Amino acid sequence: MLTRRAFIESGTAAALATRLFAAPEGSTKPNPELENLGAAALREAKKLKASYADIRIIRYRQQFLTVRLNPERGTGKTLEVPVVSDGGSFGFGVRVIVDGAWGFAASPLVTKEEIARMVGEAVAVARANVAIRSKPVELAPVPVYRERWQTPHERDPFAVPLEEKLELIRTAAAEVKKEKGVFSANCNLSFRSEDKYFASSVGSSIQQLNLQTYGGVNATATDFKRGLSKSRRYQPQQVTAGYEYVPLMNLVENAQRIRTEVIEHLNAPPVTPGKKDLVLMPSHLWLTIHESIGHSTELDRALGYEANFAGTSFLTTDKMGTLRVGSDLMNIWGDRTTDRGLATTGFDDDGVKATKFPIIEKGIFKHYQTIRDQAHLIGERESRGCCYADNWSSVPFQRMPNVWLEPGKSGTSIDDLISGVDDGILIDGDGSFSIDQQRYNFQFGGDAFWEIKHGKKQGMVSRVAYQSRTTDFWQSLDLIAGPSYWQQWGAPNDGKGEPEQINSVSHGCSPARFRQVNVIQTD
């Protein structure tokens, strides 16, 4: 039960957060009130003999809206079920290094007195950790920054009336449900904001606003006589942007297409298994990139730090710079600067400026994703800027940047990919997947599948998945569509670590062709 005291305290905290993160027009420096709070943390850390300290003060807000249409049992009437959730949090976390060991503490009470107390807690944790550390923490150098950065946007999604948002998704869901064979329809919108202030004993003072916007339309068709059910989904590219992106999603227009395709999917024959060429759309290939390349090139995973929770990596440090992962066409980048990527930001949670770096060059594995306390472990002098925590109460650690595949030559079209296939499958949208603990052996499904015969796209097929090993799969890559086809999809809820933390990340690519991959028929 929400008490009067708790209600007043929550309102006071919200007002404080609003004031702290206010962004005067044209301002390029952090709010002075935030800087004063940061300075209090750094003074206390210095007094307690910490060799390094930083503080993150963060306000989060997330809003989710969905409308689901499905028949009421026994009546045939259509039920409309709207759901709206709107929540957030506000607090701070401090990190310190004392005698070569990390310490961390956090609190939802953002005052100078509480910040000083939490610095003391973090120092006590660090001193306790000295007894179990194997080597002193070593941080790569970083320049000093005093900046304000924000996601480019035109319209604050949280300022848009709920009625406007609900009307849009209600209209899109209703468009899907117009087809008699569609059993249920769903449309949703999600918005997330992250106001963040970072200050460190290096001297940096950084204020940032990150905004994320995404949505989608889902349709399910059912044949009760045959006991079959199939789905089809329209997933617009998830982006860092404001509400101005929502009209560009074209939810209602794509709902019409999904309505037709879900019925076709329901009646589509099952795929004939065997070795086939694959033409993979960006809406599908992003997930294969994420699981087989994105996770396998995380340095902490390669070193075994993730083994207990999510496995290790076949890309061990002895393979860096030498192992051929894919064909010469395969050029993969780690990038926290790409336009509208979900992991795009100004600075990471180490105070490192966002950057772009090669992971795989012409098929050869070149670089890991790293943070400041990892770089020296592979003989590098700079962090790749991949430090992130999903909450003010979470410890920052290495997380995936946007990881994307370079497009092919200008002028190469999707028709060029399809025309070179005698027997194959075109796959659109992501689906179920499975990958082993070393990110090597995998199986991927999808959302929709079309047969390709003698260079022509045919009708839909169903029950499709493909199996391969990471290196075999990427070495079978033989053609990529040009830059005009390049798109990026993302994972707003990528999990890692214990306790688990969530990261948002995008993966861009153009449609690509892979030769003679093992296709199976699923249940």
C-alpha positions as MATLAB code, in Angstrom:
seq = 'MLTRRAFIESGTAAALATRLFAAPEGSTKPNPELENLGAAALREAKKLKASYADIRIIRYRQQFLTVRLNPERGTGKTLEVPVVSDGGSFGFGVRVIVDGAWGFAASPLVTKEEIARMVGEAVAVARANVAIRSKPVELAPVPVYRERWQTPHERDPFAVPLEEKLELIRTAAAEVKKEKGVFSANCNLSFRSEDKYFASSVGSSIQQLNLQTYGGVNATATDFKRGLSKSRRYQPQQVTAGYEYVPLMNLVENAQRIRTEVIEHLNAPPVTPGKKDLVLMPSHLWLTIHESIGHSTELDRALGYEANFAGTSFLTTDKMGTLRVGSDLMNIWGDRTTDRGLATTGFDDDGVKATKFPIIEKGIFKHYQTIRDQAHLIGERESRGCCYADNWSSVPFQRMPNVWLEPGKSGTSIDDLISGVDDGILIDGDGSFSIDQQRYNFQFGGDAFWEIKHGKKQGMVSRVAYQSRTTDFWQSLDLIAGPSYWQQWGAPNDGKGEPEQINSVSHGCSPARFRQVNVIQTD';
ca = [
       0.000    0.000    0.000;
       1.295    3.456   -0.909;
       1.491    5.495    2.289;
       1.090    9.279    2.421;
       4.774    9.631    3.321;
       5.878    7.423    0.421;
       3.616    9.348   -1.957;
       5.083   12.686   -0.863;
       8.650   11.347   -1.093;
       8.062    9.956   -4.588;
       6.630   13.282   -5.726;
       9.580   15.154   -4.241;
      12.044   12.813   -5.979;
      10.240   13.265   -9.306;
      10.364   17.043   -8.960;
      14.065   16.903   -8.095;
      14.810   14.677  -11.086;
      12.908   17.006  -13.411;
      14.868   19.996  -12.142;
      18.247   18.263  -12.253;
      17.884   17.044  -15.822;
      16.285   20.156  -17.271;
      18.058   21.099  -20.494;
      18.029   24.841  -21.237;
      17.839   25.583  -24.962;
      21.296   25.606  -26.520;
      23.117   24.429  -23.399;
      26.213   22.314  -24.084;
      27.327   21.780  -20.480;
      25.841   19.690  -17.649;
      23.401   21.176  -15.162;
      25.459   22.896  -12.387;
      23.285   21.294   -9.716;
      24.220   17.851  -11.038;
      27.869   18.856  -11.081;
      27.657   19.914   -7.431;
      26.278   16.497   -6.475;
      29.010   14.785   -8.486;
      31.681   16.897   -6.842;
      30.407   15.850   -3.402;
      30.977   12.205   -4.297;
      34.468   12.813   -5.642;
      35.532   14.861   -2.609;
      34.415   12.129   -0.244;
      36.161    9.435   -2.292;
      39.408   11.411   -2.246;
      39.118   11.895    1.518;
      38.741    8.126    1.941;
      41.881    7.445   -0.154;
      40.188    6.018   -3.250;
      42.547    6.053   -6.248;
      39.575    6.357   -8.622;
      35.879    7.194   -8.257;
      32.850    7.901  -10.408;
      29.161    8.559   -9.878;
      26.144    8.052  -12.138;
      22.905    9.889  -11.304;
      20.092    8.537  -13.484;
      16.380    8.958  -14.084;
      14.582    6.288  -16.146;
      11.095    6.291  -17.615;
       9.411    3.583  -19.682;
       5.962    3.504  -21.217;
       4.332    0.506  -22.888;
       0.979    0.504  -24.682;
      -0.740   -2.418  -26.357;
      -4.165   -3.259  -27.759;
      -5.133   -6.889  -28.268;
      -8.195   -8.051  -30.221;
      -9.367  -11.640  -29.805;
     -12.716  -13.483  -29.803;
     -14.677  -13.980  -26.604;
     -15.128  -17.669  -25.968;
     -18.634  -18.900  -26.670;
     -20.020  -15.657  -28.119;
     -17.984  -14.893  -31.223;
     -17.697  -11.265  -30.123;
     -14.352   -9.519  -30.435;
     -12.817   -8.366  -27.186;
     -10.543   -5.345  -27.131;
      -7.984   -5.439  -24.342;
      -5.907   -2.256  -23.960;
      -2.938   -2.209  -21.579;
      -0.909    0.840  -20.539;
       2.053    0.782  -18.180;
       4.117    3.816  -17.249;
       6.924    3.623  -14.720;
      10.349    4.898  -13.834;
      13.078    5.170  -11.257;
      15.606    7.702   -9.986;
      18.795    7.207   -8.042;
      22.578    7.061   -8.148;
      25.436    4.572   -8.048;
      29.072    5.155   -7.089;
      32.176    3.140   -7.978;
      35.562    3.413   -6.332;
      38.940    1.719   -6.570;
      40.796    1.266   -3.301;
      44.088   -0.666   -3.103;
      43.452   -1.994   -6.619;
      39.949   -3.393   -5.953;
      36.499   -2.230   -7.082;
      33.748   -1.198   -4.696;
      30.169   -0.172   -5.535;
      27.137    1.199   -3.684;
      23.834    2.786   -4.753;
      20.775    4.552   -3.338;
      17.454    6.046   -4.518;
      17.892    9.032   -2.179;
      19.731   11.701   -4.176;
      21.184   14.102   -1.601;
      24.733   15.167   -0.804;
      24.536   13.464    2.571;
      23.376   10.167    1.089;
      25.980   10.369   -1.689;
      28.733   10.784    0.914;
      27.365    7.831    2.878;
      27.269    5.613   -0.211;
      30.834    6.548   -1.120;
      31.802    5.277    2.326;
      29.873    2.047    1.658;
      31.617    1.607   -1.692;
      35.031    2.145   -0.109;
      34.233   -0.472    2.534;
      33.219   -2.944   -0.203;
      36.431   -2.244   -2.123;
      38.577   -2.852    0.981;
      36.794   -6.140    1.558;
      37.411   -7.117   -2.073;
      41.164   -6.581   -1.777;
      41.480   -9.961   -0.066;
      40.002  -11.817   -3.054;
      41.377   -9.881   -6.027;
      44.044  -11.665   -8.074;
      45.555   -8.534   -9.627;
      45.030   -4.802   -9.096;
      42.485   -3.136  -11.362;
      44.202   -1.397  -14.277;
      42.276    1.293  -16.152;
      43.057    2.398  -19.706;
      43.545    6.174  -19.927;
      40.648    8.339  -21.054;
      40.453   12.045  -22.007;
      38.566   14.513  -19.811;
      35.151   15.649  -21.092;
      32.636   18.240  -19.913;
      29.695   17.885  -22.276;
      25.965   17.498  -22.683;
      24.664   15.014  -25.282;
      21.192   13.847  -26.268;
      19.469   11.592  -28.767;
      18.461   13.716  -31.786;
      14.680   14.033  -31.596;
      11.857   16.407  -32.458;
       8.988   15.306  -30.216;
       9.135   13.979  -26.655;
       7.154   10.699  -26.729;
       6.121   11.104  -23.080;
       4.496   14.468  -23.868;
       2.197   12.901  -26.491;
      -1.333   12.237  -25.117;
      -2.143    8.601  -24.357;
      -5.356    8.927  -26.370;
      -3.360    9.673  -29.546;
      -1.132    6.641  -29.050;
      -3.979    4.286  -28.174;
      -6.034    5.390  -31.162;
      -3.157    4.587  -33.504;
      -2.523    1.086  -32.193;
      -6.262    0.385  -31.912;
      -6.687    1.280  -35.603;
      -3.738   -0.921  -36.641;
      -5.002   -3.903  -34.631;
      -8.477   -3.489  -36.100;
      -6.995   -3.458  -39.606;
      -5.424   -6.863  -38.991;
      -8.667   -8.289  -37.583;
     -10.696   -7.417  -40.708;
      -9.808  -10.786  -42.243;
     -12.192  -13.500  -41.082;
      -9.422  -16.080  -40.726;
      -7.402  -13.932  -38.332;
      -7.984  -15.234  -34.808;
      -6.230  -12.453  -32.856;
      -4.406   -9.195  -33.474;
      -2.061   -7.124  -31.382;
      -0.402   -3.743  -31.805;
       1.987   -2.064  -29.409;
       4.192    0.985  -28.835;
       7.072    1.346  -26.372;
       9.115    4.361  -25.278;
      12.107    4.557  -22.970;
      14.136    7.504  -21.724;
      17.373    7.552  -19.768;
      18.558   10.844  -18.264;
      22.100   10.273  -17.005;
      24.832   12.292  -15.342;
      28.387   10.931  -14.998;
      31.298   12.456  -13.103;
      34.682   10.875  -12.439;
      37.887   11.593  -10.567;
      39.571   11.791  -13.988;
      37.789   15.134  -14.284;
      34.905   14.325  -16.647;
      31.407   15.730  -16.196;
      28.871   14.401  -18.723;
      25.088   14.737  -18.984;
      23.134   12.628  -21.497;
      19.583   11.895  -22.624;
      18.923    8.648  -24.474;
      15.489    8.044  -26.056;
      14.229    4.785  -27.572;
      11.081    4.222  -29.628;
       9.709    0.962  -30.966;
       6.461   -0.864  -31.729;
       4.916   -3.607  -33.822;
       1.877   -5.429  -35.172;
       1.178   -9.135  -34.627;
      -1.399  -11.418  -36.223;
      -2.396  -15.020  -35.479;
      -4.468  -17.164  -37.840;
      -5.994  -20.458  -36.713;
      -7.504  -23.453  -38.507;
      -9.407  -25.351  -35.807;
     -10.310  -28.263  -38.087;
      -6.643  -29.005  -38.788;
      -5.459  -27.925  -35.347;
      -3.050  -25.394  -36.868;
      -2.025  -21.912  -35.814;
       0.441  -19.582  -37.531;
       1.563  -16.030  -36.846;
       2.995  -13.137  -38.801;
       4.603  -10.041  -37.350;
       5.495   -6.598  -38.601;
       8.394   -5.252  -36.577;
       9.542   -1.759  -37.572;
      13.178   -0.947  -36.969;
      13.660   -0.118  -33.279;
      15.440    3.214  -32.966;
      16.813    5.953  -30.757;
      14.463    8.794  -31.679;
      11.415   10.664  -30.467;
       7.725   10.346  -31.341;
       8.390   11.773  -34.800;
       9.486    8.236  -35.764;
       6.077    6.688  -34.998;
       4.332    7.889  -38.203;
       7.288    6.480  -40.180;
       6.509    3.014  -38.786;
       3.418    2.881  -41.038;
       1.695    0.551  -38.581;
      -1.751    0.677  -40.204;
      -0.439    0.194  -43.745;
       1.695   -2.765  -42.737;
      -1.181   -4.229  -40.736;
      -2.972   -4.728  -44.054;
      -0.010   -6.686  -45.430;
       0.342   -8.777  -42.274;
      -3.358   -9.648  -42.435;
      -2.897  -11.180  -45.880;
       0.401  -12.890  -45.179;
      -0.691  -14.589  -41.958;
      -3.436  -16.396  -43.869;
      -0.944  -17.443  -46.529;
       1.413  -18.643  -43.803;
      -1.378  -20.744  -42.254;
      -1.958  -22.526  -45.560;
       1.683  -22.739  -46.667;
       3.135  -26.228  -47.213;
       6.060  -27.343  -45.038;
       9.557  -26.885  -46.416;
      11.390  -29.789  -48.018;
      14.532  -30.301  -45.902;
      18.042  -30.343  -47.352;
      20.987  -28.178  -48.307;
      19.644  -24.901  -49.686;
      20.792  -21.385  -50.499;
      19.432  -18.745  -48.146;
      18.521  -15.132  -48.863;
      18.210  -13.474  -45.459;
      16.500  -10.128  -44.977;
      17.880   -7.600  -42.451;
      14.831   -8.194  -40.228;
      16.082  -11.763  -39.826;
      19.855  -11.608  -40.228;
      20.232   -9.112  -37.361;
      19.570  -11.885  -34.830;
      22.099  -14.249  -36.408;
      24.675  -11.441  -36.259;
      23.749  -10.767  -32.631;
      24.033  -14.341  -31.406;
      26.946  -15.664  -33.474;
      29.151  -12.545  -33.764;
      27.951   -9.956  -31.249;
      28.133  -12.230  -28.220;
      31.170  -14.224  -29.327;
      33.335  -11.078  -29.550;
      32.646   -9.852  -25.998;
      36.003  -10.016  -24.231;
      34.626  -10.961  -20.821;
      32.831  -13.917  -22.422;
      36.004  -14.997  -24.238;
      37.899  -14.836  -20.923;
      35.312  -17.033  -19.201;
      33.671  -14.432  -16.956;
      30.217  -15.280  -18.368;
      30.699  -19.060  -18.325;
      28.377  -19.766  -15.398;
      25.424  -17.836  -16.806;
      25.604  -17.571  -20.583;
      28.669  -19.461  -21.737;
      32.035  -18.569  -23.208;
      33.187  -18.038  -26.806;
      34.940  -20.054  -29.489;
      36.821  -16.816  -30.293;
      39.498  -17.185  -27.621;
      42.245  -14.569  -27.369;
      44.791  -16.673  -29.310;
      42.525  -16.328  -32.393;
      42.538  -12.518  -32.372;
      43.977  -11.253  -35.646;
      44.327  -14.698  -37.214;
      41.093  -16.726  -37.349;
      39.014  -16.649  -40.521;
      35.400  -16.413  -39.393;
      33.780  -15.628  -42.736;
      34.296  -14.929  -46.405;
      36.147  -11.876  -47.716;
      32.778  -10.101  -48.009;
      32.330  -10.148  -44.219;
      33.185   -6.808  -42.592;
      31.665   -6.336  -39.133;
      31.812   -3.148  -37.056;
      31.222   -2.359  -33.392;
      29.646    1.095  -33.349;
      28.022    3.274  -30.697;
      27.771    6.237  -33.104;
      25.599    4.873  -35.923;
      22.444    6.859  -36.623;
      19.458    5.701  -34.531;
      21.112    2.523  -33.198;
      19.710    1.351  -29.861;
      23.218    1.310  -28.324;
      24.064    4.697  -29.827;
      25.037    7.279  -27.217;
      27.515   10.036  -26.523;
      29.634    8.354  -23.850;
      29.719    4.984  -22.107;
      29.532    4.406  -18.347;
      33.327    4.667  -18.049;
      33.212    8.192  -19.500;
      34.680    6.963  -22.800;
      33.457    8.800  -25.898;
      31.360    6.607  -28.207;
      33.361    5.147  -31.059;
      33.313    2.845  -34.068;
      35.814    0.016  -34.483;
      36.345   -3.044  -36.724;
      35.472   -6.451  -35.258;
      35.938   -8.555  -38.394;
      37.784   -7.382  -41.517;
      37.456   -9.356  -44.754;
      36.433  -12.387  -42.748;
      39.290  -12.217  -40.198;
      38.569  -11.661  -36.497;
      40.353   -8.451  -35.442;
      39.014   -6.881  -32.234;
      36.956   -7.564  -29.118;
      34.458   -5.286  -27.430;
      36.204   -3.843  -24.346;
      35.957   -1.418  -21.414;
      38.613    0.498  -19.469;
      39.610   -2.289  -17.066;
      39.833   -4.897  -19.866;
      41.969   -3.229  -22.555;
      45.335   -4.189  -21.026;
      44.294   -7.848  -20.929;
      44.719   -8.039  -24.723;
      47.577   -5.576  -25.008;
      45.481   -2.562  -26.011;
      45.843    0.956  -24.619;
      42.320    2.281  -25.134;
      38.824    1.130  -24.258;
      36.390    0.434  -27.107;
      33.719    2.288  -25.099;
      31.460   -0.691  -24.337;
      30.741   -0.113  -20.617;
      27.091    0.044  -19.537;
      24.803   -0.621  -16.552;
      21.048   -1.015  -16.984;
      20.182    0.867  -13.800;
      21.630    3.334  -11.306;
      21.641    0.410   -8.856;
      23.595   -1.900  -11.215;
      27.355   -2.284  -11.579;
      28.602   -1.171  -15.026;
      30.311   -3.893  -17.053;
      31.059   -4.785  -20.677;
      27.985   -4.730  -22.922;
      27.520   -5.083  -26.647;
      27.628   -1.987  -28.905;
      25.694   -1.828  -32.154;
      27.282   -4.577  -34.289;
      26.684   -4.323  -38.021;
      27.608   -5.918  -41.331;
      28.905   -3.709  -44.129;
      26.646   -3.646  -47.216;
      27.778   -4.949  -50.587;
      28.652   -2.986  -53.671;
      26.394   -0.134  -54.729;
      23.871   -1.298  -57.286;
      23.620   -4.868  -56.012;
      19.907   -5.546  -55.496;
      17.859   -8.170  -53.738;
      16.830   -9.396  -57.192;
      20.520  -10.080  -57.876;
      20.615  -12.277  -54.766;
      17.464  -14.191  -55.698;
      18.288  -14.618  -59.403;
      21.415  -16.593  -58.515;
      19.518  -19.172  -56.451;
      18.282  -22.409  -58.012;
      16.832  -23.958  -54.852;
      16.559  -21.830  -51.737;
      14.556  -19.975  -49.112;
      14.023  -16.255  -48.460;
      13.542  -15.545  -44.747;
      11.986  -12.406  -43.279;
      11.733  -11.626  -39.566;
      13.261  -13.354  -36.575;
      11.906  -16.385  -34.764;
      13.052  -19.080  -32.383;
      16.754  -19.854  -32.127;
      19.246  -22.010  -30.262;
      23.016  -21.604  -29.939;
      25.568  -23.472  -27.864;
      27.617  -22.162  -24.947;
      30.569  -21.233  -27.191;
      28.422  -19.364  -29.761;
      29.439  -21.883  -32.410;
      26.720  -24.442  -33.260;
      23.320  -22.890  -33.906;
      19.791  -23.210  -35.267;
      17.596  -20.290  -36.363;
      13.962  -20.079  -37.363;
      12.179  -17.012  -38.694;
       8.848  -15.255  -39.009;
       8.005  -15.861  -42.689;
       9.528  -17.921  -45.492;
       9.282  -17.950  -49.281;
      10.625  -20.633  -51.586;
      13.075  -19.644  -54.334;
      13.158  -21.815  -57.459;
      15.263  -21.255  -60.569;
      16.003  -17.628  -59.674;
      12.388  -16.683  -58.862;
      10.639  -16.023  -55.551;
       7.698  -18.412  -55.195;
       4.931  -18.827  -52.610;
       5.261  -19.141  -48.863;
       6.480  -22.284  -47.129;
       6.344  -23.062  -43.405;
       8.099  -24.915  -40.581;
      11.563  -23.695  -41.637;
      14.794  -23.539  -39.643;
      18.453  -23.740  -40.607;
      21.445  -25.211  -38.799;
      25.135  -24.443  -39.086;
      28.332  -23.566  -37.286;
      29.328  -19.905  -37.026;
      32.430  -20.180  -39.214;
      30.796  -22.467  -41.804;
      27.798  -20.172  -42.067;
      29.729  -16.927  -42.499;
      32.202  -18.488  -44.911;
      29.241  -19.451  -47.115;
      28.358  -15.736  -47.506;
      28.773  -14.967  -51.222;
      26.727  -11.827  -52.003;
      25.369   -8.806  -50.088;
      22.915   -6.212  -51.390;
      24.101   -2.614  -51.686;
      23.920    0.327  -49.247;
      20.429    1.376  -50.325;
      19.058   -1.858  -48.803;
      20.892   -1.482  -45.467;
      18.630   -1.488  -42.397;
      19.087   -2.111  -38.682;
      16.919   -4.043  -36.278;
      17.524   -4.445  -32.607;
      17.204   -6.218  -29.303;
      15.707   -3.915  -26.642;
      16.083   -6.627  -23.977;
      19.435   -8.356  -24.413;
      20.334  -10.097  -21.155;
      23.764  -10.743  -19.647;
      25.438  -11.135  -16.275;
      24.479  -12.270  -12.789;
      22.387  -10.589  -11.492;
      21.075  -10.269  -15.042;
      21.187   -6.858  -16.684;
      19.370   -5.723  -19.828;
      20.962   -3.849  -22.729;
      19.518   -2.406  -25.943;
      21.498   -2.955  -29.125;
      20.993   -2.736  -32.907;
      22.406   -4.782  -35.772;
      22.399   -3.423  -39.301;
      22.883   -5.203  -42.610;
      21.639   -5.453  -46.164;
      19.963   -8.627  -47.471;
      22.632  -11.312  -47.871;
      22.976  -14.697  -49.595;
      24.468  -17.819  -48.037;
      25.202  -20.984  -50.014;
      24.216  -24.566  -49.177;
      23.081  -24.225  -45.578;
      21.318  -27.152  -43.897;
      17.550  -26.463  -43.799;
      15.327  -28.582  -41.569;
      11.581  -28.970  -41.118;
      10.409  -27.980  -37.643;
       7.309  -29.071  -35.729;
];
